[in-house]
Amino acid sequence: MPTPPSQPAEPAPKPKTAARRPKKQPGVSITITIEPDSEWTVAVAHGTRRVGKPTPVGPDAVERAVRELGDEAALEAVQSVIDEARQAAEERVALLSAQLEEAKKALESLGATGIQIG
């Protein structure tokens, strides 16, 4: 019996590659930091990469921005820190005013003349 003519083998089908989805862009994080010495800064990160250096901001600007976001818990937290800083500043003013009065009295007792003290 004659052998049938060999037919060329069909090439194996190429495996289908999954359609590539566009790469997700990393999120953006905005961080507000309040240092113990009352320095307020804002920093921005794109994913894990920081964008620039932390920038000093005023507490009033932070309060306005947080108020615009409408998050009551965040607003209360910011206002709490501002209230504490205000109280500390008022206490410092009172202490310095008392020290100034003491210094004025000491200067007077030394017979200082011609010196104007506000």
Protein Blocks (a to p, Z undefined) as FASTA:
>chain_A
ZZddddddddddddddddddddddddddddddddfkopacddddehjacghjaddddfkl
mmmmmmmnopaklmmmmmmmmmmmmmmmmmmmmmmmmmmmmmmmmmmmnopghiacZZ
